[in-house]
Each structure stands twice: as structure tokens, then as C-alpha cells.
Amino acid sequence: MARTARGADSLELARQMLAGAQTAEQLRQAQAVVLPLEHGLSLKQTARVIGRSWTWTCRLRNRFLAGEIAGDGQRPSRGGRRGQLMTPEQECAVLAPFLDRARTGGIVVVGQVKNELEAVLGRPMALSSVYNLLHRHGWRKLAPDKRHPQSDPLAQQEWKKNSPSALPKSDRSGRHKVPSS
């Protein structure tokens, strides 16, 4: 025989939440408490009714009974910078010289940024983390042009015509091929 559902002391609060739920998650949380207590449904039956897995339904019930209301803003949502090594302000301070140089036409060398970050942190850092950090601060990797902006196509053609590689192999060595008779 299944255990009787706990939380009878929170039943009135759950009924009030049913009537005044502002989000679907709040409604499900209230139903996860009310349905087993008032209608005798098991956790799996309650889960089927509210459209969640039984483990998630159990979690909703336990959070409600602990005083955590879904969507009330008290519990931090997933995402963000939980594993951050530096604050955004510290990151800006470390990256400032590199990004200032880049704004004036310089090149950001990711290896140099990585070495600087490792010196500040006192620990090794993955190259992908450096790229993610640069991306967070608005840096993007630019691909080089297909040709140099100051290139001279006529000079290049002249070089191709007169370069040593344009001559036959025998002429490149400085010795002349003796014609056979």
C-alpha cells in the first residue's frame, strides 16, 4: 500500500496558489500538492495529470513544502556565470590594452592574451576559454583579405616573368645544357 501524501498543513496555501497562479509552473506546483492530498492520486498519476515526469512532480512538491514557490524569483535560474574566474570588470581591465591596440589597427594575438590571463589567474587556462572571453567582450576573429590592399598586380606579373623559377631548369643552375649532336 502506498504512503499517504505529506503536506496536509500546506494544503490551504496550495489551494490559494491554484486560484491565483500566474504561470503554468506555479499551477503545476500547486496541483502536485493538491491532487495527492484531496483526490488520493499517487505521484505517478499526479505526474500524468500535470504533464510532467514523476521525478519532476516530486521535486515540485518538495520545493513547495519547503517554501519555494515556482517562478517567484527567489531561486536563481540556470545559466549565467556560475563558474566565472573573474568578474566582468576584472576581465575588462585585463583585456583593455589588447582591445585598445586592436581598435587602432593592431592585431590581437590570442596566445598573448592567454599568457596574460594565466599570469593574472595564477593557473592554466584553456584556449577555448580565452576565445569565449574575447567573444563576451565584443572581439571577433577577422579573416585576412585574399590580397594585400597595397599589392601591385603589374609588379607581381613582372616578377613572375623574370623570377628564377620562370627560367628552364637547366638555366637555373647557371650551367648550360650542351646540345647533343
C-alpha positions in Angstrom: 0.0 0.0 0.0 1.3 3.5 -0.9 2.2 6.0 1.7 -0.2 8.8 2.4 0.9 12.1 0.9 2.6 14.5 3.3 2.0 18.3 3.4 -1.6 18.4 4.8 -0.6 21.6 6.7 0.3 23.3 3.3 -3.0 22.3 1.6 -4.8 25.6 2.2 -1.8 27.6 0.8 -1.7 25.2 -2.2 -5.4 25.8 -2.9 -4.8 29.6 -2.8 -2.0 29.2 -5.2 -4.3 27.1 -7.5 -6.7 30.0 -7.7 -4.1 32.7 -8.1 -1.3 31.0 -10.1 0.3 33.4 -12.6 2.4 30.9 -14.5 1.8 27.4 -15.7 4.7 26.2 -13.5 3.0 27.7 -10.4 -0.2 25.9 -11.4 1.6 22.6 -11.8 3.3 23.0 -8.5 0.0 23.7 -6.7 -1.6 20.7 -8.4 1.3 18.5 -7.4 0.4 19.2 -3.8 -3.4 19.4 -4.0 -4.1 16.3 -6.2 -2.5 13.7 -3.9 -3.9 15.2 -0.7 -7.5 15.9 -1.9 -8.1 13.2 -4.5 -5.7 10.5 -3.3 -3.7 10.3 -6.5 -0.3 8.6 -6.5 2.8 10.6 -7.5 2.8 8.9 -10.9 -0.9 9.6 -11.5 -0.4 13.2 -10.5 2.6 13.4 -12.9 0.4 12.1 -15.7 -2.3 14.7 -14.9 0.1 17.7 -14.8 2.2 16.6 -17.7 5.5 16.1 -16.0 7.6 13.1 -15.1 7.1 11.7 -11.6 10.6 12.8 -10.5 9.9 16.4 -11.6 6.5 16.2 -9.9 8.2 15.0 -6.7 10.6 17.9 -7.0 7.8 20.4 -7.4 6.0 19.1 -4.3 9.1 19.1 -2.2 10.0 22.6 -3.2 6.5 23.8 -2.4 6.6 22.1 1.0 10.0 23.7 1.7 8.5 27.1 0.9 9.9 27.7 -2.6 7.2 28.9 -4.9 7.9 28.3 -8.7 8.7 31.5 -10.6 8.8 33.8 -7.6 12.4 34.9 -8.4 13.9 33.6 -5.1 15.7 30.7 -6.8 18.4 31.6 -9.3 17.6 30.3 -12.7 20.1 28.2 -14.7 22.5 30.0 -16.9 24.8 32.8 -16.3 28.4 32.8 -15.0 28.4 30.3 -12.1 31.9 29.1 -13.0 33.4 32.5 -13.6 37.1 33.0 -12.7 37.0 36.8 -12.8 34.2 39.4 -12.7 33.3 41.2 -15.9 35.1 44.3 -14.6 38.3 42.4 -14.0 38.1 40.8 -17.5 37.8 44.3 -19.0 40.8 45.5 -17.1 43.0 42.6 -18.3 41.7 42.9 -21.9 41.8 46.7 -22.2 45.4 47.0 -23.5 44.8 44.3 -26.1 41.5 45.6 -27.4 42.7 49.2 -27.4 45.6 48.1 -29.7 43.1 46.2 -31.9 40.9 49.3 -32.3 43.8 51.3 -33.6 44.6 48.6 -36.3 46.8 46.3 -34.3 46.3 42.5 -34.1 45.0 40.7 -31.1 47.3 37.7 -30.6 45.3 35.2 -28.6 48.4 33.4 -27.3 49.5 36.7 -25.7 46.0 37.3 -24.1 46.1 33.7 -22.8 49.5 34.2 -21.2 48.4 37.4 -19.6 45.2 35.8 -18.2 47.2 32.9 -16.9 49.5 35.3 -15.1 46.6 37.2 -13.5 44.8 34.0 -12.5 47.8 32.0 -11.5 46.6 28.9 -13.2 46.5 27.5 -16.7 43.6 28.4 -18.9 42.1 26.6 -22.0 42.5 28.4 -25.3 38.7 27.9 -25.9 38.0 29.8 -22.7 40.2 32.7 -23.9 38.2 32.8 -27.2 34.9 32.7 -25.2 36.1 35.6 -23.0 37.1 37.6 -26.1 33.8 36.9 -27.6 32.0 38.1 -24.5 33.8 41.4 -24.8 32.9 42.0 -28.5 36.1 40.8 -30.1 35.7 38.8 -33.3 38.2 37.0 -35.4 38.7 38.6 -38.7 39.9 36.5 -41.7 42.6 38.1 -43.8 41.9 39.5 -47.2 42.5 37.5 -50.3 45.0 40.1 -51.4 47.0 42.8 -49.7 45.5 46.3 -50.0 48.8 47.8 -51.2 49.6 45.0 -53.6 50.6 45.9 -57.2 49.3 43.3 -59.8 51.7 44.7 -62.5 54.7 44.3 -60.3 53.6 40.8 -59.4 53.3 39.8 -63.1 56.7 41.3 -63.9 58.2 39.3 -61.0 56.6 36.1 -62.3 58.1 36.6 -65.8 61.6 37.4 -64.6 61.9 35.3 -61.5 64.4 32.4 -61.4 61.6 29.9 -61.2 60.3 31.1 -64.6 63.5 30.0 -66.3 64.1 26.4 -67.5 65.7 24.1 -65.0 69.0 24.0 -66.9 69.3 27.8 -66.8 68.6 28.0 -63.1 71.8 26.1 -62.1 74.0 28.5 -64.0 75.3 25.7 -66.3 74.2 25.5 -69.9 72.9 22.3 -71.3 75.2 21.1 -74.1 73.1 20.2 -77.1 73.7 16.7 -78.3 74.5 16.2 -81.9 
